[in-house]
Amino acid sequence: SITKERTEVILQGTSSLDPNDPAAVWEEYDFKCKPGDLKRRPCFITPYHYRLDWLMWFAAFQTYEQNEWIIHLAGKLLAQEEEALSLMASNPFAGREPP
């Protein structure tokens, strides 16, 4: 069975010097196959899944303490590590200072 509601983990960053500022603009990292933009056609790669996208779905059912890898992934994205960024569909900070 599946749930009637879908909880999503969304990774975002901001270039704002004060992330608590209500005017801070937060930009989302897009995943290759994880649901996101409703205008984007769904990814179809059966019978396989993009592992990170699949793990993000299950991470939404738990806390970050149960999924410590998310903290490590966020740190790698903040450092703009190419290996981590290669797992993403897009980097909103490409060619700019890291978030």
C-alpha positions in Angstrom: 0.0 0.0 0.0 1.0 3.6 -0.3 0.2 6.7 1.7 -2.5 9.1 0.8 -0.2 12.1 1.4 3.3 12.4 0.2 5.9 14.1 2.4 8.9 15.5 0.6 12.4 16.4 1.8 13.5 19.5 -0.2 17.1 20.7 -0.2 17.5 24.4 -0.6 20.2 27.0 -0.3 20.4 30.8 -0.1 23.0 33.4 -1.0 21.6 35.7 1.6 24.1 36.8 4.3 21.2 36.3 6.8 19.3 33.2 6.1 16.7 34.2 8.7 15.9 37.4 6.8 12.3 37.2 5.4 13.6 38.6 2.2 16.2 35.8 1.7 15.7 34.0 -1.5 15.9 30.2 -1.2 16.7 28.1 -4.3 16.0 24.4 -4.6 18.3 21.7 -5.7 16.5 19.6 -8.3 16.9 15.8 -8.3 17.1 13.7 -11.4 14.0 11.6 -10.8 12.5 12.7 -7.4 9.1 14.4 -7.8 9.5 18.1 -7.7 8.4 20.6 -10.4 4.8 19.8 -11.3 5.4 21.0 -14.8 8.2 18.5 -15.4 7.4 15.2 -17.0 7.9 12.3 -14.6 11.1 10.3 -14.9 10.6 6.8 -16.2 13.5 4.4 -15.8 11.9 1.1 -14.8 12.9 -1.3 -13.4 15.7 0.7 -11.8 15.7 3.8 -9.6 18.1 6.6 -9.1 19.4 5.6 -5.6 19.6 9.0 -4.1 16.1 10.0 -5.3 14.7 6.7 -3.9 16.4 7.3 -0.5 15.0 10.8 -0.3 11.5 9.3 -0.6 12.1 7.0 2.4 13.9 9.8 4.4 10.7 11.8 4.4 9.1 9.2 6.6 11.8 9.5 9.3 13.9 12.2 11.1 17.3 13.4 10.0 18.8 11.6 13.0 17.7 8.3 11.4 19.2 9.4 8.1 22.5 11.0 9.0 23.6 10.7 5.3 21.3 13.7 4.5 23.5 16.0 6.8 26.6 14.8 4.9 24.9 15.3 1.5 23.9 18.9 2.5 27.5 19.6 3.6 28.8 18.4 0.3 26.3 20.5 -1.6 27.3 23.5 0.5 30.9 22.9 -0.4 29.9 22.4 -4.1 31.7 19.1 -4.3 31.4 17.8 -7.9 30.7 14.2 -6.9 27.6 15.2 -4.9 26.5 17.8 -7.5 26.7 15.1 -10.2 23.9 13.3 -8.4 21.6 16.3 -8.8 19.6 17.4 -11.9 20.7 21.0 -11.4 22.8 23.2 -9.2 21.1 26.6 -8.5 24.5 28.0 -7.5 26.4 27.0 -10.6 29.0 29.7 -11.5 28.2 31.6 -8.3 29.5 31.6 -4.7 28.4 28.6 -2.7 25.2 29.1 -0.6 
